[in-house]
Amino acid sequence: MDDPRKHLRWRRRGAHLPAGSCDERRRRRGPLHRRILCRRRARKGRYDDYEVEAELAGDELVGWEYEHPLAEEVPEYPSFDGAGEVYTADFVEGDRTGLVHAAPGHGEDDFNRGQELGLDIFCPVAGDGTYTDAAGKYEGEFVRDANDEIIADLDASGALLANETYTHSYGHCWRCDTDIIQLATDQWFISITDIKDELLDNIEEAEWHPQWARDNRFRDFIENAPDWNVSRQRYWGIPIPIWVPENAGGDNGDATLDEEMIVVGTREELAERADQEIDPDEIDLHRPTVDDITITEAGTTYRRIEDVFDVWLDSSVATWGTLGYPTETEAFEELWPADLIIEAHDQTRGWFWSQLGMGTTAFGESPYKKVLMHGFANDKHGRKMSKSVGNIVTPEEAIERAGRDPLRAYLLSHDQQGVDLSFDWDGLGSMVGTLNICWNVFRFPLTYMDLDGYDPADPDLSEGELTTVDEWVLSRLQAVIEEATEAWDDYRIDDALNTVLDFVTKDVSRFYIKATRERMWEEGDSPTKIGAYGTLATVIDAVIRLLAPVTPYMAEEMYQTIDGSATTVHALDWPEVDDDLRDPGLEADMAVLRDVEEAAANARQRGGRKLRWPVSRVIVETDDEGVASAVGNLADLLGERVNTREIEVVGKFDELIEHAEPQMSEIGPAFGGDAQDVMEAVEGATRDDVEAGVEVDGETVELEDGMVEYREEPPEHVTGTDFEGGTVYVDTTLTDDLEAEGYARDVIRRIQEMRKELDLDVESEISVGLAVADDRVAAFVDEHSELISEEVRAAELTDAPSEDADRLEAWEIEDTEVEIGVSVLAEAA
């Protein structure tokens, strides 16, 4: 050694020490305080007392030579030129000794640094993980089993300062979770650097969804891609079709893999050149079938190399291999490149990459036109699903709990372009509820249609009379078809699906059906009822087709129920936009109406008035001409929706009352000790009262500007709620007329519930007996007896329920007890 002092170095695995070729220290400019590092580490080992002889700059250690610590145990230790020296390396951590034992035959960082330094590779470990004869006394031992013996030998020779256990990140097999032994071995590569510019150019040929995956993630990978290692050492696989002389790579060295080799290109060529009899059509071109095939030419016998291809090389030719190319060319010329490839984001290093590499190598172009890169399905916390963690949700489990269509719809309702899904059972449950709504919407008109003999498979919108809500929902349907189609074309599957589901649940179920339900009770030949049938049938037909790709089972059931003339719903055409049914202006007006309706419902709730009870007026205050126009255009419909006798549209609701809010910052200095009395007198007073003068202790007090601010509030029995276009006020003042209708509507609701409990058909007639405990309320109900009878299909309505009624119940309506008896007179045929 150049210096008698010992090197204090760190090695995480004793098993790598027999293969050590050099030491590496952290690359650092300026002085390295070896005294601090060594002192800290020396205390852990055999030295209780020591003396600091010198402090050295880090660069001064470079070039030092050392003796191999296992020279006696491993006589063939690395002794080539450059071995046993200290070098610098960026990957060495400075928080331990700053000096690391390196084995270029075991470890990627060590190997790469060894290549940079021109060091030979010494790897005394066989493919089965046991030491070869080059490892001396450790020959035949499994490397992990040799750890304790190596440590003992180091300790016995005085080369071991300390032996500690550290927890750190280390590569493990993803299948069996066993830590990996890294070996430097001879492999076959495809040179990527030679075609990298062409690869980068060909990236632009394909349309990616999302585009950022191509322009950032994939491009970055290609730019930094090393040469492609295509060889593997496996018991089974597609063999590399290279034959070399039997003695190639042998000890005599009289043959080289670079110059003396035969590459076989086809089955026929192999059959022609092989020493054995081979049927080119029948031979299985996998290991071990081909291992014993030899080729003898010009007096030299050639054997096949034992390696097999990386499976990604096999998959890289999938776009033309599946077409039978190069044996068959017709399908290839018609269909190649592939239209679309769909994989998760991990395939930027897998299939996306391997296919591009091979397509560029073989044909000079991208083998696919479009790429859809989706994410992973993780657990609810965003963690990868793993058997060892116990957080796996199997498709079978999800299907058992929710069903096939809900699972498929749930998964596809999330962003499919590079975004991971955190699977959540509650989310799947919500999708079950959403599809149940779709099913209920589908079923809603069928009973009525069946009673009236209407065929939903052949709707004709020219029959009957379309109302405003019919025209609106048909227009919305065209918008949904257009949006869903555009989303599918752009591979935004979640947008395509959610657009349809939102339409069904929000527009059709919550709005249109509620607005149409009473029309189902009209006579069978009613023009508006026929119009509603045609509208619903048109909507249902289109929705079935729009949902079919995602919920095939439900869509099939729906289609076979209402039509079934085609073999399957999946044989039907995709719906197209009917421009004659599109009315963007009506859609915009209806959007305003729904905002106003929601605000009115909130105002009703605050005022304590149920929707079933009518109100005298609803006032819409707005300075937006578009809002005012929309409310005016749809005033009749809005009045029905919010259950009011009158709709008013005003720029300013002038019935608001201004209430005073005294400002202590102004009143205090002006009135001193009387300020609190003034504050109390002013608080809540109207503007008129304040401006007339406030009385304090018998005296009238005049207030100046700034002493009082005002807040506007609706008068008694009027409540208001803001919406985007203004404010909606609801007058909840009750009159006898409004109260009578309110009680009647509540009685209707209870009778309908009793009909439902009796499971009566919509056409079934009943007899109803009512006993109302309050005479005033009884008079209100009697006033609307005709309305009640019509709504519940009662042939007779009496003031005393029969004890023999099929259903008899006591209800409480607005603190009044009402006993109702329902008797079935005639079931519908």
C-alpha positions in Angstrom: 0.0 0.0 0.0 1.1 3.6 -0.7 -0.1 4.6 2.8 0.1 2.3 5.9 -3.2 3.6 7.2 -6.3 1.4 6.7 -9.3 2.3 4.6 -12.5 2.5 6.6 -15.1 1.4 4.0 -18.7 0.4 4.0 -20.4 -2.6 2.3 -24.0 -3.5 2.7 -23.6 -7.2 1.8 -20.7 -9.3 2.9 -21.5 -11.7 0.1 -20.3 -9.2 -2.5 -16.8 -8.8 -0.9 -15.3 -11.8 -2.8 -16.1 -10.0 -6.1 -14.7 -6.6 -5.0 -12.5 -4.9 -7.5 -12.1 -1.4 -6.1 -13.1 1.2 -3.5 -15.2 4.2 -4.4 -15.5 7.4 -2.3 -17.9 10.3 -2.6 -16.9 12.8 -5.2 -16.6 16.1 -3.4 -14.7 19.4 -3.9 -12.9 20.9 -0.9 -11.6 19.2 2.2 -13.3 16.0 3.4 -13.2 15.8 7.1 -12.1 12.2 7.5 -11.5 12.8 11.1 -15.2 13.3 11.9 -16.3 10.4 9.7 -13.7 8.0 11.1 -14.1 9.0 14.7 -17.9 8.4 14.5 -17.3 5.0 12.9 -14.3 4.0 15.0 -16.3 4.2 18.1 -18.6 1.5 16.8 -15.8 -1.0 16.4 -12.7 -2.3 18.0 -11.0 1.0 18.8 -11.5 2.5 22.2 -8.6 4.9 21.9 -7.1 6.4 18.8 -5.2 9.5 17.6 -6.0 11.7 14.6 -2.8 11.9 12.6 -4.0 14.1 9.7 -6.9 15.6 7.9 -7.0 14.9 4.2 -8.9 16.5 1.3 -11.2 14.0 -0.4 -9.2 14.1 -3.7 -6.1 13.0 -1.9 -7.5 9.6 -1.3 -8.1 8.9 -5.0 -5.5 6.5 -6.4 -4.7 4.9 -3.0 -4.2 1.1 -3.4 -5.3 -1.5 -0.9 -5.0 -5.2 -0.3 -8.1 -7.4 -0.9 -9.6 -8.2 2.6 -10.2 -11.8 1.6 -7.0 -12.4 -0.4 -6.3 -15.7 1.4 -9.9 -17.0 1.1 -10.3 -15.9 -2.6 -6.8 -16.4 -4.2 -8.2 -15.5 -7.7 -9.4 -12.1 -6.4 -9.3 -9.2 -9.0 -5.7 -8.2 -9.6 -6.0 -6.8 -13.1 -4.8 -3.3 -13.9 -6.8 -0.7 -12.0 -8.2 -3.2 -9.4 -7.6 -2.5 -5.7 -7.6 1.3 -6.1 -9.7 4.2 -4.7 -11.9 6.1 -7.2 -14.6 8.7 -7.0 -18.3 8.0 -7.6 -21.4 10.3 -7.4 -23.6 7.6 -5.9 -21.5 7.1 -2.7 -23.3 8.4 0.4 -21.3 10.6 2.7 -23.3 9.9 5.9 -21.4 6.7 6.7 -17.7 6.3 6.0 -17.7 8.1 2.6 -15.8 5.1 1.2 -17.7 2.1 -0.3 -16.4 -1.3 -1.5 -17.4 -1.7 -5.2 -18.1 -4.9 -7.2 -18.7 -4.1 -10.9 -19.9 -7.6 -11.4 -22.8 -7.1 -8.9 -24.8 -3.9 -9.1 -25.8 -1.5 -11.8 -24.1 1.6 -10.3 -20.9 -0.4 -9.7 -21.0 -1.8 -13.2 -21.5 1.5 -14.9 -18.7 3.2 -12.9 -16.5 0.2 -13.7 -17.2 0.6 -17.4 -16.3 4.3 -17.2 -13.0 3.4 -15.6 -12.3 0.6 -18.0 -12.2 -2.1 -15.3 -12.6 -5.7 -16.0 -15.7 -7.5 -14.7 -15.1 -10.1 -12.0 -18.3 -12.2 -11.2 -17.6 -15.4 -9.2 -21.3 -16.2 -8.9 -23.2 -18.7 -11.2 -26.7 -18.3 -12.5 -28.1 -20.3 -9.6 -26.7 -17.9 -7.0 -23.9 -20.2 -5.9 -20.2 -19.2 -5.9 -18.0 -20.6 -8.7 -14.5 -21.9 -8.2 -13.3 -18.3 -8.7 -14.6 -17.6 -5.2 -12.0 -19.9 -3.6 -13.1 -21.4 -0.3 -16.7 -20.3 -0.8 -17.2 -22.3 -4.0 -20.6 -24.0 -4.2 -22.1 -22.0 -1.4 -25.3 -20.0 -2.0 -24.3 -16.3 -1.7 -26.8 -15.5 1.0 -25.7 -18.5 3.1 -22.1 -17.4 2.9 -22.7 -14.1 4.6 -22.0 -15.3 8.1 -18.8 -17.2 7.1 -17.4 -14.2 5.2 -18.1 -11.9 8.1 -16.3 -14.3 10.4 -13.3 -14.5 8.1 -13.1 -10.7 8.0 -13.3 -10.5 11.7 -10.6 -13.2 12.2 -8.2 -11.4 9.9 -8.8 -8.1 11.7 -10.3 -6.5 8.6 -13.8 -6.0 10.2 -14.4 -2.8 12.2 -18.1 -3.4 12.8 -21.1 -5.5 11.6 -24.5 -3.8 11.8 -28.0 -4.2 10.4 -29.5 -1.5 8.3 -33.0 -1.1 6.8 -32.9 0.3 3.3 -34.5 0.0 -0.1 -33.3 -3.0 -2.2 -34.6 -4.7 -5.3 -37.0 -7.6 -4.8 -38.7 -10.0 -7.2 -42.2 -8.7 -7.7 -43.6 -12.2 -7.9 -42.1 -14.0 -4.9 -40.8 -10.9 -3.0 -37.3 -12.4 -2.7 -34.3 -10.1 -2.8 -32.5 -10.1 -6.0 -28.9 -11.1 -6.7 -27.4 -8.9 -9.4 -25.0 -10.5 -11.8 -23.1 -9.0 -14.8 -23.7 -11.4 -17.7 -23.3 -11.5 -21.4 -26.5 -10.5 -23.2 -27.8 -9.6 -26.6 -28.9 -6.1 -27.4 -30.7 -4.1 -30.1 -28.9 -0.8 -30.7 -31.4 1.9 -29.9 -28.9 4.8 -30.1 -28.6 4.2 -33.9 -32.2 4.9 -34.6 -33.1 7.2 -31.7 -33.7 10.2 -33.9 -36.0 8.2 -36.1 -37.8 6.9 -33.0 -38.4 10.5 -31.8 -39.7 11.5 -35.2 -42.1 8.6 -35.3 -43.6 9.5 -32.0 -45.3 12.3 -33.7 -47.1 10.0 -36.1 -49.4 8.6 -33.5 -52.3 10.5 -31.8 -52.1 10.0 -28.0 -54.8 10.3 -25.4 -53.8 12.1 -23.3 -51.3 14.0 -25.4 -49.1 14.9 -22.5 -48.2 11.3 -22.1 -46.7 11.3 -25.6 -45.1 14.8 -25.4 -43.6 14.4 -22.0 -43.5 10.9 -20.4 -43.0 8.8 -23.6 -40.7 11.3 -25.3 -38.5 11.5 -22.1 -38.3 7.7 -21.9 -37.2 7.4 -25.6 -34.7 10.2 -25.3 -33.0 8.4 -22.3 -33.6 4.8 -23.5 -30.5 2.6 -23.4 -29.8 -0.1 -25.9 -32.5 -2.8 -25.7 -31.5 -6.0 -23.9 -33.5 -8.6 -25.8 -32.1 -11.8 -24.3 -33.3 -13.7 -21.3 -32.2 -16.9 -19.6 -35.4 -18.9 -19.2 -36.4 -22.6 -19.3 -39.0 -21.9 -21.9 -39.5 -19.2 -24.5 -39.0 -18.1 -28.0 -35.4 -19.0 -28.8 -33.0 -16.5 -30.2 -32.4 -18.0 -33.7 -28.6 -17.8 -33.6 -26.2 -20.8 -34.0 -22.5 -20.5 -33.2 -19.7 -23.0 -33.4 -19.8 -25.6 -30.7 -16.6 -24.3 -29.2 -17.6 -20.6 -29.4 -16.8 -18.9 -26.1 -14.7 -21.8 -25.0 -11.4 -21.7 -23.2 -9.4 -22.0 -26.5 -10.9 -18.8 -27.7 -10.6 -19.8 -31.4 -14.1 -18.7 -32.3 -16.0 -15.4 -31.6 -19.7 -14.7 -31.3 -19.3 -11.6 -33.4 -17.9 -13.2 -36.6 -18.8 -16.9 -36.7 -22.5 -17.3 -36.4 -25.6 -18.3 -38.4 -28.8 -16.4 -38.1 -31.9 -18.4 -39.2 -34.8 -16.3 -40.5 -37.6 -18.7 -41.2 -38.9 -22.2 -40.4 -38.1 -23.3 -44.0 -34.5 -22.1 -43.7 -34.1 -24.0 -40.4 -35.5 -27.2 -41.9 -33.1 -26.9 -44.9 -29.9 -26.2 -42.9 -30.5 -28.4 -39.8 -28.7 -31.7 -39.3 -31.9 -33.3 -38.1 -35.1 -34.0 -40.0 -37.5 -31.1 -39.4 -41.1 -30.5 -40.6 -41.2 -26.7 -40.9 -45.0 -26.7 -40.5 -45.1 -28.8 -37.3 -42.0 -27.9 -35.3 -42.5 -26.1 -32.0 -40.2 -23.2 -32.1 -39.7 -22.9 -28.3 -37.2 -24.2 -25.8 -36.5 -26.9 -25.2 -37.7 -28.3 -28.6 -35.0 -26.5 -30.6 -32.1 -26.9 -28.1 -30.7 -30.1 -29.7 -30.9 -28.9 -33.3 -27.5 -28.4 -34.9 -26.3 -27.1 -38.2 -23.1 -28.4 -39.9 -21.6 -26.3 -42.7 -18.0 -26.3 -44.1 -16.9 -28.9 -41.6 -18.1 -26.8 -38.6 -20.9 -27.9 -36.4 -23.0 -25.0 -34.9 -25.1 -25.1 -31.8 -27.9 -22.7 -30.9 -27.2 -20.2 -28.1 -29.3 -21.0 -25.0 -30.9 -17.6 -24.6 -34.5 -16.8 -25.4 -36.0 -13.5 -26.4 -37.5 -11.0 -24.0 -41.3 -11.4 -24.2 -41.6 -7.8 -25.1 -39.7 -8.5 -28.3 -42.4 -11.1 -29.2 -45.2 -8.6 -28.3 -43.5 -5.9 -30.2 -44.4 -7.5 -33.5 -48.0 -8.1 -32.5 -49.5 -5.6 -34.9 -48.2 -7.5 -37.9 -47.7 -10.9 -36.4 -51.4 -11.2 -35.7 -52.0 -10.5 -39.4 -49.8 -13.4 -40.4 -47.1 -11.1 -41.9 -44.7 -11.7 -43.5 -46.1 -15.1 -44.6 -49.4 -13.4 -45.5 -49.4 -9.9 -46.9 -53.0 -9.0 -48.0 -54.4 -8.3 -44.5 -51.2 -6.5 -43.6 -51.4 -4.2 -46.5 -55.1 -3.4 -45.7 -55.0 -3.1 -41.9 -51.5 -2.1 -40.8 -50.6 0.1 -39.0 -53.1 -0.7 -36.1 -55.8 1.9 -35.5 -55.6 1.9 -31.7 -53.6 0.5 -28.8 -55.0 0.6 -25.3 -52.8 0.0 -22.2 -52.0 1.5 -18.8 -49.3 4.1 -18.2 -46.7 1.5 -17.2 -46.6 0.5 -20.9 -44.7 3.7 -21.9 -41.8 1.4 -20.9 -43.5 -1.7 -22.2 -45.8 -2.3 -25.2 -46.0 1.3 -26.4 -42.2 1.4 -26.5 -41.5 -2.1 -27.8 -43.9 -1.8 -30.7 -42.6 1.6 -31.7 -39.0 0.3 -31.5 -39.7 -2.7 -33.7 -42.0 -0.8 -36.1 -39.3 1.8 -36.6 -36.6 -0.8 -37.0 -38.6 -3.0 -39.5 -40.7 -0.4 -41.4 -39.4 3.0 -40.4 -42.8 4.1 -39.0 -45.1 3.9 -36.0 -47.0 0.6 -35.9 -50.1 2.2 -34.4 -52.2 5.3 -35.3 -53.7 6.1 -31.9 -52.9 5.4 -28.3 -55.2 5.4 -25.3 -53.2 5.3 -22.1 -55.3 4.7 -19.0 -54.4 4.5 -15.3 -54.5 1.8 -12.7 -57.3 0.7 -10.3 -55.9 1.2 -6.8 -57.5 0.8 -3.4 -59.5 3.6 -1.8 -56.4 5.1 -0.4 -54.6 5.2 -3.7 -52.3 2.3 -2.9 -51.5 -0.4 -5.4 -53.7 -3.5 -4.9 -51.6 -6.4 -3.6 -52.2 -9.9 -2.2 -49.5 -9.4 0.4 -51.2 -6.2 1.6 -54.6 -7.8 1.5 -56.3 -4.9 -0.3 -57.2 -6.6 -3.5 -60.8 -6.3 -4.9 -61.4 -9.0 -7.4 -63.8 -8.5 -10.3 -65.8 -11.5 -9.1 -66.3 -9.9 -5.7 -67.5 -6.6 -7.2 -69.8 -8.4 -9.6 -71.3 -10.5 -6.8 -72.0 -7.4 -4.8 -73.0 -4.9 -7.5 -73.4 -6.6 -10.9 -71.5 -6.6 -14.1 -73.0 -3.4 -15.6 -72.6 -1.3 -12.5 -68.9 -2.4 -12.1 -68.2 -1.6 -15.8 -70.0 1.7 -15.6 -68.3 2.7 -12.3 -64.8 2.0 -13.7 -65.5 3.8 -17.0 -67.1 6.8 -15.3 -63.7 7.9 -14.1 -61.1 9.7 -16.3 -59.6 7.0 -18.6 -56.7 9.1 -19.8 -53.7 8.4 -17.6 -55.5 8.9 -14.3 -55.5 6.2 -11.6 -58.8 5.2 -10.0 -59.0 4.8 -6.2 -61.6 2.1 -6.0 -64.3 2.7 -3.4 -67.3 0.5 -2.6 -69.4 3.6 -1.9 -68.7 4.9 -5.4 -69.7 1.5 -6.8 -72.9 1.6 -4.7 -73.7 5.1 -6.1 -73.4 3.7 -9.6 -75.9 1.0 -8.7 -78.3 3.7 -7.6 -77.7 5.7 -10.8 -78.4 2.7 -13.0 -81.5 1.9 -11.0 -82.8 5.3 -11.8 -82.1 4.6 -15.5 -84.1 1.4 -15.2 -87.0 3.1 -13.5 -87.1 5.8 -16.2 -87.3 3.0 -18.7 -90.1 1.3 -16.9 -92.1 4.4 -16.0 -94.2 4.7 -19.2 -94.4 1.1 -20.2 -97.5 0.2 -18.1 -99.4 3.2 -19.4 -98.3 2.4 -23.0 -99.4 -1.2 -22.6 -102.8 -0.1 -21.3 -103.3 2.2 -24.3 -101.9 -0.2 -26.9 -99.0 2.2 -27.7 -96.0 0.5 -29.4 -92.7 2.1 -28.0 -90.7 0.4 -30.7 -92.2 2.6 -33.4 -92.6 6.2 -32.1 -93.9 8.9 -34.3 -93.5 12.4 -33.0 -95.9 13.7 -35.6 -98.7 11.9 -33.8 -100.2 13.7 -30.8 -99.2 17.1 -29.5 -95.8 18.0 -28.1 -95.7 20.4 -25.2 -92.9 22.7 -24.2 -91.2 20.1 -22.0 -91.5 17.5 -24.7 -89.7 19.8 -27.2 -87.1 20.7 -24.5 -86.2 17.1 -23.6 -86.0 16.2 -27.3 -83.7 19.1 -27.9 -81.6 18.1 -24.9 -81.4 14.6 -26.3 -79.8 15.9 -29.5 -77.2 17.8 -27.4 -76.5 14.7 -25.4 -76.0 12.6 -28.6 -73.7 15.2 -30.0 -71.6 15.5 -26.8 -71.4 11.8 -26.2 -70.3 11.2 -29.8 -67.6 13.8 -29.6 -66.4 12.4 -26.3 -66.2 8.9 -27.8 -64.3 10.2 -30.8 -61.8 11.8 -28.5 -61.6 8.7 -26.2 -63.1 10.6 -23.3 -65.2 7.6 -22.3 -66.0 9.0 -18.9 -67.4 12.2 -20.4 -69.4 10.2 -22.9 -70.9 8.0 -20.2 -71.5 10.7 -17.6 -73.2 13.0 -20.2 -75.8 10.3 -20.8 -76.2 9.4 -17.1 -76.6 13.0 -16.1 -79.2 13.5 -18.8 -81.3 10.5 -17.6 -81.0 11.2 -13.9 -81.3 15.0 -13.9 -83.1 16.0 -17.0 -85.4 13.1 -17.6 -86.0 11.6 -14.1 -86.0 14.7 -11.9 -87.5 17.1 -14.4 -89.3 15.7 -17.4 -91.0 12.8 -15.8 -92.2 14.9 -12.9 -93.6 17.4 -15.4 -95.2 14.6 -17.4 -96.5 12.2 -14.8 -100.1 13.7 -14.7 -100.4 13.3 -18.5 -100.2 9.5 -18.0 -103.6 9.7 -16.3 -105.3 11.3 -19.3 -107.5 9.4 -21.7 -105.7 7.1 -24.1 -106.4 9.2 -27.1 -105.3 12.4 -25.5 -103.1 14.3 -28.0 -100.7 15.5 -25.3 -100.5 12.0 -23.8 -99.7 10.5 -27.2 -97.1 13.3 -27.6 -95.6 12.3 -24.2 -95.5 8.6 -25.3 -93.7 9.5 -28.5 -91.2 11.7 -26.6 -90.4 9.1 -24.0 -90.1 6.3 -26.6 -87.7 8.4 -28.7 -85.6 9.3 -25.6 -85.5 5.7 -24.4 -84.5 4.3 -27.8 -81.6 6.7 -28.0 -80.5 6.2 -24.4 -80.4 2.4 -24.9 -78.1 2.8 -27.8 -75.9 5.3 -26.0 -75.6 3.1 -22.9 -75.1 -0.2 -24.8 -71.2 0.0 -25.0 -70.9 0.4 -21.2 -74.0 -1.4 -19.8 -74.6 -4.1 -22.4 -76.7 -6.3 -20.2 -79.1 -3.6 -19.1 -79.3 -2.1 -22.6 -80.0 -5.6 -24.0 -82.8 -6.2 -21.6 -84.3 -2.8 -22.3 -84.1 -3.3 -26.1 -85.6 -6.8 -26.0 -88.4 -5.5 -23.8 -89.6 -2.7 -26.1 -88.5 -4.0 -29.5 -86.3 -7.0 -30.1 -86.7 -6.9 -33.9 -82.9 -7.0 -34.3 -80.9 -9.9 -32.8 -79.2 -7.6 -30.3 -79.0 -4.0 -29.3 -75.4 -4.1 -30.4 -76.4 -4.6 -34.0 -78.2 -1.2 -34.0 -76.8 2.0 -35.4 -75.4 4.7 -33.2 -78.0 7.5 -32.8 -77.5 10.6 -34.9 -78.4 14.2 -34.1 -81.8 15.3 -35.6 -81.3 19.0 -36.2 -85.0 19.5 -36.6 -85.5 18.7 -32.9 -82.7 21.0 -31.7 -83.7 24.2 -30.0 -80.7 25.8 -28.2 -82.8 28.8 -27.2 -85.4 26.6 -25.5 -82.6 24.7 -23.7 -81.1 28.0 -22.4 -84.6 29.2 -21.2 -85.2 25.9 -19.5 -81.9 26.1 -17.7 -83.0 29.4 -16.3 -86.4 28.0 -15.3 -84.7 25.2 -13.4 -82.5 27.6 -11.5 -85.5 29.7 -10.6 -87.4 26.5 -9.6 -84.6 25.4 -7.3 -84.4 28.9 -5.7 -88.2 28.9 -5.3 -88.1 25.5 -3.6 -85.5 26.8 -1.1 -87.5 29.9 -0.4 -90.6 27.7 0.2 -88.7 25.6 2.6 -87.5 28.6 4.5 -91.1 29.9 4.6 -92.5 26.5 5.8 -94.7 25.9 2.8 -94.7 22.5 1.1 -94.6 22.2 -2.6 -98.0 20.4 -2.7 -99.6 23.5 -1.2 -100.1 26.3 -3.8 -98.9 29.9 -3.1 -100.4 33.1 -4.4 -97.4 34.4 -6.2 -93.7 33.9 -7.0 -91.6 37.0 -7.8 -88.5 36.8 -9.8 -86.2 39.9 -9.3 -83.6 40.2 -12.0 -81.7 42.8 -14.0 -80.6 40.2 -16.6 -82.7 40.6 -19.7 -82.0 37.0 -20.7 -83.3 35.7 -17.4 -86.4 37.9 -17.6 -87.1 36.8 -21.1 -86.7 33.1 -20.2 -89.1 33.4 -17.2 -91.6 35.3 -19.4 -91.4 32.7 -22.2 -91.9 29.8 -19.8 -94.1 31.5 -17.2 -97.0 29.0 -17.5 -94.7 26.0 -17.1 -92.8 27.7 -14.3 -96.1 28.4 -12.5 -97.0 24.7 -12.7 -93.5 23.6 -11.5 -93.4 25.9 -8.5 -97.2 25.6 -7.8 -98.1 29.2 -7.8 -101.1 31.1 -9.0 -99.0 33.9 -10.5 -95.4 34.6 -11.7 -94.1 38.1 -11.5 -90.9 39.4 -13.1 -89.5 42.6 -11.8 -86.3 44.6 -12.0 -86.6 45.6 -8.4 -88.9 44.0 -5.8 -90.2 47.2 -4.2 -91.9 45.5 -1.3 -88.7 45.0 0.6 -88.6 46.6 4.0 -85.4 48.4 5.1 -84.4 47.7 8.7 -81.9 49.9 10.5 -78.4 48.8 11.6 -76.9 51.4 14.0 -73.2 52.1 13.6 -71.6 52.5 17.0 -68.4 54.0 15.5 -70.5 57.1 14.6 -73.2 57.1 17.3 -70.8 56.6 20.2 -68.8 59.8 19.8 -71.9 61.8 19.1 -74.1 60.7 22.0 -71.5 59.6 24.6 -73.2 58.0 27.6 -76.6 57.8 25.8 -75.1 56.0 22.8 -76.2 52.5 24.0 -79.8 53.7 24.5 -79.7 55.2 21.0 -78.3 52.0 19.6 -81.2 49.9 21.1 -83.8 52.3 19.9 -82.5 52.3 16.3 -81.8 48.5 16.0 -84.4 46.9 13.7 -86.5 50.0 13.1 -87.7 50.8 9.6 -86.2 53.6 7.5 -89.4 55.6 7.9 -89.3 55.3 11.7 -85.6 56.3 11.8 -86.1 59.2 9.4 -89.1 60.4 11.5 -86.9 60.5 14.5 -86.1 58.0 17.2 -87.4 58.4 20.7 -84.9 58.0 23.5 -86.0 58.7 27.2 -89.0 60.7 26.0 -87.0 62.8 23.6 -86.8 62.6 19.8 -83.3 62.1 18.5 -82.3 63.0 15.0 -79.6 60.8 13.4 -77.1 62.0 10.8 -76.0 60.2 7.7 -73.5 57.5 8.4 -74.9 56.7 11.9 -77.3 54.1 10.4 -77.0 51.5 7.6 -80.0 49.6 6.3 -80.6 46.0 5.4 -83.4 45.0 3.1 -85.8 42.2 4.1 -89.0 40.8 2.6 -92.2 41.6 4.3 -93.9 39.0 6.6 -94.9 35.8 4.8 -92.5 36.4 2.0 -89.1 34.6 1.8 -86.4 35.0 -0.7 -83.5 33.0 -2.1 -80.7 34.2 -4.5 -79.8 32.4 -7.7 -77.2 33.2 -10.3 -79.5 35.5 -12.2 -81.2 37.3 -9.3 -83.5 36.6 -6.4 -86.7 34.5 -6.1 -89.4 35.6 -3.6 -92.2 33.3 -2.6 -95.4 34.8 -1.0 -96.6 32.1 1.5 -99.6 34.1 2.7 -102.5 31.6 3.0 -106.0 32.3 1.8 -109.0 29.9 2.3 -108.8 29.0 -1.4 -105.0 28.1 -1.2 -105.5 26.3 2.1 -108.4 24.2 0.7 -106.3 23.1 -2.3 -103.4 22.3 0.0 -105.4 20.0 2.2 -106.9 18.4 -0.9 -103.4 17.7 -2.4 -102.3 16.1 0.9 -105.3 13.9 0.9 -104.6 12.9 -2.7 -101.0 12.0 -1.7 -102.2 9.7 1.1 -104.7 7.9 -1.0 -102.1 7.3 -3.7 -99.8 5.8 -1.1 -102.6 3.5 -0.1 -103.3 2.5 -3.7 -99.6 1.6 -3.9 -99.7 -0.5 -0.8 -102.7 -2.3 -2.3 -100.6 -2.9 -5.5 -103.4 -1.5 -7.7 -103.1 -1.0 -11.4 -103.4 2.6 -12.6 -106.8 1.8 -14.1 -108.3 0.1 -11.1 -111.3 2.0 -9.6 -111.7 2.5 -5.9 -114.2 3.8 -3.4 -112.8 6.2 -0.8 -114.3 7.1 2.6 -112.9 10.2 4.4 -113.4 11.2 8.1 -111.8 14.5 8.9 -111.7 15.5 12.6 -111.8 19.2 12.0 -115.0 20.6 10.4 -113.2 23.5 8.8 -110.7 21.2 7.1 -113.5 18.8 6.2 -115.2 21.6 4.3 -111.9 22.4 2.5 -111.6 18.8 1.4 -115.2 18.5 0.4 -114.7 21.7 -1.7 -112.2 19.7 -3.9 -113.9 16.3 -3.9 -114.1 16.3 -7.7 -110.4 16.9 -8.0 -109.6 14.2 -5.4 -111.8 11.6 -7.1 -110.3 12.3 -10.5 -106.7 12.2 -9.3 -107.1 8.9 -7.4 -109.6 7.2 -9.8 -112.3 7.0 -7.1 -115.8 6.1 -8.4 -117.3 7.4 -5.2 -116.1 9.6 -2.3 -118.0 9.4 1.0 -117.5 11.1 4.4 -117.2 7.9 6.3 -114.7 5.1 5.7 -116.1 1.6 5.5 -115.1 -0.8 8.2 -114.8 -3.4 5.5 -112.4 -1.3 3.4 -109.5 -3.1 1.8 -107.2 -0.7 3.5 -108.0 1.7 6.4 -105.5 4.1 7.8 -105.4 7.2 10.0 -103.2 10.1 8.9 -102.2 13.4 10.4 -102.3 16.3 7.9 -101.2 19.7 9.3 -102.1 18.6 12.8 -105.5 17.4 11.7 -106.4 13.7 12.0 -107.9 12.2 8.8 -109.1 8.6 8.6 -109.1 7.2 5.1 -110.6 3.9 3.9 -110.0 2.5 0.4 -112.1 -0.2 -1.2 -111.3 -1.8 -4.5 -114.3 -1.7 -6.8 -112.8 -3.2 -10.0 -109.4 -4.4 -11.0 -108.2 -3.3 -14.4 -108.6 -5.9 -17.1 
